[in-house]
Amino acid sequence: MNTNRTTRFAGLLVAVLMTVAVNGAMLWKFDAVSQESVLATNDQMATVVTLDRVNVVAHRS
């Protein structure tokens, strides 16, 4: 067994596991925050916002 290859492979596995753990934890936290937000806004009435029309005039070369 080649030690250099084994060390690189172990490093790659550690990096992949750390990436999966960090991203999983972030997604889990985002999901928890979004659920809390939905529960907090359930009693509020919906508001509709409309924007005015904007005309853009530019010089053509």
C-alpha positions as CSV (number, residue, x, y, z in Angstrom):
1,M,0.0,0.0,0.0
2,N,1.3,3.4,-1.0
3,T,1.5,5.7,2.1
4,N,1.4,9.0,0.1
5,R,-1.7,7.8,-1.8
6,T,-3.4,6.6,1.4
7,T,-2.7,9.9,3.2
8,R,-4.1,11.9,0.3
9,F,-7.2,9.7,0.2
10,A,-7.7,10.0,3.9
11,G,-7.4,13.8,3.6
12,L,-9.9,13.9,0.8
13,L,-12.4,11.8,2.9
14,V,-11.9,14.1,5.9
15,A,-12.5,17.2,3.7
16,V,-15.7,15.7,2.2
17,L,-17.0,14.7,5.6
18,M,-16.4,18.2,7.0
19,T,-18.0,19.8,4.0
20,V,-21.1,17.6,4.3
21,A,-21.3,18.2,8.1
22,V,-21.0,22.0,7.7
23,N,-23.5,22.3,4.9
24,G,-25.9,19.9,6.6
25,A,-25.8,21.9,9.8
26,M,-26.4,25.2,7.9
27,L,-29.3,23.8,6.0
28,W,-30.8,22.4,9.2
29,K,-30.4,25.8,10.9
30,F,-32.0,27.6,7.9
31,D,-34.9,25.2,8.0
32,A,-35.4,25.8,11.7
33,V,-35.3,29.6,11.3
34,S,-37.7,29.4,8.3
35,Q,-40.2,27.3,10.4
36,E,-40.0,29.8,13.2
37,S,-40.6,32.7,10.8
38,V,-43.7,30.9,9.3
39,L,-45.1,30.4,12.8
40,A,-44.4,34.0,13.8
41,T,-46.2,35.4,10.7
42,N,-49.3,33.2,10.7
43,D,-51.4,35.7,12.6
44,Q,-50.5,38.7,10.3
45,M,-52.6,39.6,7.3
46,A,-51.2,39.4,3.9
47,T,-50.1,42.7,2.3
48,V,-50.0,43.3,-1.4
49,V,-47.4,45.8,-2.7
50,T,-47.4,47.1,-6.3
51,L,-44.7,49.1,-7.9
52,D,-45.1,52.0,-10.2
53,R,-44.2,51.6,-13.9
54,V,-40.7,52.7,-14.8
55,N,-39.7,53.9,-18.2
56,V,-36.0,53.9,-19.1
57,V,-34.8,56.2,-21.9
58,A,-31.2,55.7,-23.1
59,H,-29.1,57.1,-26.0
60,R,-28.3,54.6,-28.7
61,S,-25.0,54.8,-30.5
